[in-house]
Amino acid sequence: MGTIHDLILQHGRDEAKRIAGAESHSLVDLAASVLADENQGMGVTYSGFCLTSLPHKKLQNDQRWVREQGRVSLLVEPGFERRRDGTFSAVGVPFGAKARLILIYLQTEALKNRSREVELGRSMNCWLDKLGIEAGGSTYKAVTDQANRISLCRLTFYWAGEHGDTGFQKENIVSSGIHLKSSDSIQDSFWKSSVLLSDTFYSALTKHPVPVLESAIKSLSSSSMAIDVYVWLAYRLHVLTKSQIISWPSLFSQFGAGYQHLWAFKPKFKPVLDLALAVYPEAIVTSSDDGVILHPSPPPIPERALNALVR
């Protein structure tokens, strides 16, 4: 992937497209958009989301989501919404790219302002607009649905240590403040409120933040798996002291939700990895028959920028 970035830097976007060939045009466009980013805006996510992730597709509303990867396990339980007739219905766990974008927004704003309380409304609209997502029509409905799911679900991270599992108590990511409208809901409008992140989640975030490039997230905003691969690389590469191979079974375990077989997952993963590498110019990752090889690489955001944010 470094070749594409080098081509762009040496010859410009159009000539790089010609040299790379038609099959690489979209990757050249992604890489060029990130290389042209002079602001280097920073987003933040919790390290646990770099090792485990939300589902890519919608589950049954009452279905739990469980992911295990090495020492880390994630359990997401759907919340319930009170309807006008007094009954309660399961809302379902958050899923897809928009859920990830909302979570990155909440985490970034919390750290930036050093506060568990995060304003929605105009700030959220502006942020979504920066990512190229218009908060209107069907998009507004989809964003509102994912925000509602985030506000009501219960999330538990378990980290396996030497003396057994340690992790969050079972609680909401959001403690209070997100109130949304659905077709038959008694909730208030999401866009006019703020949210309060739970104390446990906010504390974990401040201790284990992972910086990501805002323009990279924007470029990947239509692919939930590409976002997951990108934040994983942002978490892993800069702490390596030597090259490390990640086997296909390990990759399948972490990113293969929705695929029943490894043989079906492998040809789908490579294009997604290419997307993530296109927006991470500093990343050094190579492929082999046994998996992918991660090499020590600079982080997508200089560590000094993160240190200034969390100090």
N, C-alpha and C positions, 0 to 999 in steps of 0.2 A: 504493500500500500504506500510505502514511503516513495516509491517511484512516481506515483501520481502526484503527490505533493511536490516532489522535485520538478516534475514536468511543468506544473503550474507556475512555480516560482521562476523557472528558467525561461519559459516560453509563453506564459499567459494561458488563460482558460481555453480559448478557442483552439489554439495550436495544440494544447495538451489533449483536447478531445480528438483532434485529427490523428495524433500520434498513438493515443491509447486505443482508438477504435470505437465503433458505435456501441458495443456492449458495455463500455465503461463511461459513457456520457453522463449518466446520472450520478455516478460516483465522483466524477470530475467536478460536477456542479456542487455537490455537497462539500467536497474538500475545498473548493474555491471560496464558497460562502464563509467557511470557518476561517480560512487564511486571511480573508478580507476583513474580518471582525477586529476593529481597532479598539473597541471598548472593553473587550475581554470581561464581559459581565459574568458574575459568579452566581451559581445556584448551589444549594447544599442538600444532601440527603444523609440519612442515618446509615451507619455502616451495615446494620442488619439487613437493609433493603438491597445491599450490594451482593449479599450471599443467598438470600431467599427473595421471593417476589410474589406479587399478587397474580391472580389468574389473568390470562390473556383474553379469554372469552367469558361470556356470561354463564353463570351457574344457575341451578335451581335456587329460588329465593331462600329456601330453608337449608341449603347445603353449606357445610363448613368447608374451609380450605386449609389444607395442611401441606407444608413443604418442608423437607429435611435436606440439609446439605452439610455434610461433615459434622462439625460441632454445633451447628445452628439449626434450630427448628422454628418454624413460624406456623402459628395457628390463628386463623381469622374466622370469627363467628359472626353470622349476620345479625343485625339489629332488627328491632320491631318498631313499627310506626302506628300510632293511634289514629284511627279514621273517624269520620264524622258520626258514624253509627255506634261508636264506643268500642268497636272490636279492634284487635291488633293484627297486623299482617307483617310477615317477614319482608324486609326490604332487599336482602341479598348482599353479598360481599362486593366490594369495589373490584373493578376489572378494567383491563385495557389501558391504552396510552393516556387517555384523559385523566384517569384516576392517578396515574403516576405524575402527570403534570401538576395536578392540584396538590398532591402531597409534597412535591418539590417546592412549590410556591409557599405552602404553609411553613415548611421547615426553614426555607431561606429567609422569609420575613421574620420568623421568630428569632433567629440568630442575629440577623441584621439589626433588629430593634432591641435585642436583648430582653425580650418579653415573651411570655407564654401567649399573650393576647395578640391575635393577628387580624387586621382589618380585612374585610372582604369588600363588597361593594365596588366602588370605583377602582381601588387598587387592584383587585382581582381582575376586573375587566381590562385594565391597562396591561397587566401582565400577560393575560391570555392573548391580547392583541399583539404584544411583542413577539409572542410565539406563533403568530399567524393564525390564531383561532378566533374567529368572530363570535362573540357571545350573542347570537341571534338565531331565530328560527330553530331548526332541528339541532344545531350545535348547542344552543342555550339549553335545550331540553336534556341533551346528553350530559353536558357539564353539570347541570343541576342534579341529575340522577346520580352521577358519580360522587358529587359532594355530599349528597344525602346518605349514600352508602358509607362513605368515610366517617361521617359524623356519628352514625349509629352502630357501626360494627365494633366488635371487641377483638383486640389484637394482643397476642402473647408471643414474645420471643423467648426461646429457651437456649441458653448457651451451656454446652456440656463442658464442665471443668474437671479438675482432678478429684474433687470431692462431690461429684454429682452435678445435676442440673441446677443452674441458677438463671434467673430471668425476670421479666416483668411479672407483676401480679396481673391477673386478668382484668383489663380495664380498657376504656375507650382511648383511641388516639386523641380525640377531641373531648375535653371535659365538659364544655358547655359553649353555647353561643351560635352554633350553626342551626338555622331553622329554615326549612325549605318547603316549597309548595309542590304538591303532587296533585293528580287529578281529583283525588278525594281526601286530601289531607287537611288537617286543621292547623298545620304549621304556618309560620309567617314566611315572609320573603327572604330568601338566602342572600340576595344582593344588598340588603340594607343592614346587615349585622356584622359582627365580628365573631371570631372563634377563640376559645381558650384551650390551648393544648394541655393535655393531662400533665401533671407534675412529673410523673414517672417517665413519660415519653420525652418531655422537654429536657429532663436531666440527662437521659441517655444520649439524646441528640447533641447536647453541649459537650459531652465527654467524647463522643465518637462521630464527629461530622466528617463527611467526605465531600470535598468541593468538586463541582462539575462546571463545565463551560456552558453558559446560557445559550449561546448560539448553536452549540452542538445539540442541546436538548431540543431547540427549535427545529433543527434540521431533521431530527428523528421523531418528531411529534406525531407521526402517523403510524409508527411501528413500536408496539410495546416491548417486543423481544429485543429490538435494537437498543432501546433505552436501557433495558436490563443488562445487556452485554456491555454497553458503554460504561455504566456506573460500576460494573464489576471490574472492568479494566482500570477505571480511575482509582478504585480501591486497592487493587492487587499490584499493579505494575511498579509503582514508585517505591514500594517497600521491599522489593526483591533485591537480593544481593548476588544472585546467580540465576541463570536461566532455569525454567521449570516447565516440564511437560504436563499438560492437563489432558487426561485420557478421554477418549470418546464416551465411555460409560459415565465418567464424572460430568462431562458437559451435558450429556443426556439427562442425568439426574438433576442438574441445576436448571437447565433451560428447556427441557423437553416436555414440559407440561402440555398436554393436548396431543402428544404423539404416543402411540402404543408401542412402537418398535424403534430400536436404535437405527435400523437400516432406513426407516422413513425420515428420521430426524436429521441424519448426517447431511444429505444434500440440501436441506433447508437452512441449516445453520451457517454454512459458508457464506452465502449472500448477506445474511444478517451481520455476521462478523465483519464483512467488507464495509457495510454501512457504518458500523461503529468505528472502525479504523479510519474511514474517510474523514470523520469529524474529530479525530484524535491524532493530529499530525505527529505528536511526540511518541506515540505508542510504537513499540517494536514487538511484533507478534508474527510468528511464522507457523506454517502448517506442516504436518507430517501425516503419514498413514495412521499413526497411533493417536493423533489428536492435534492440539495446537501447543506451540511452545511460546511461553511468556518470557520476555527478556527484560532486565531492569531498564526502566524508562522514566523520564520526568513526568510529574503529574500534569493533568490538563490545565490546572491553575497553580501558580507558584505558591508554595507553602506559606510564604510571608503574607500573602493576601488573606489566607485562611486564618493565620495567627492574629492578624490585625482585626479580624471579624470576631473571634471568640475570646480574645484576651480580656 
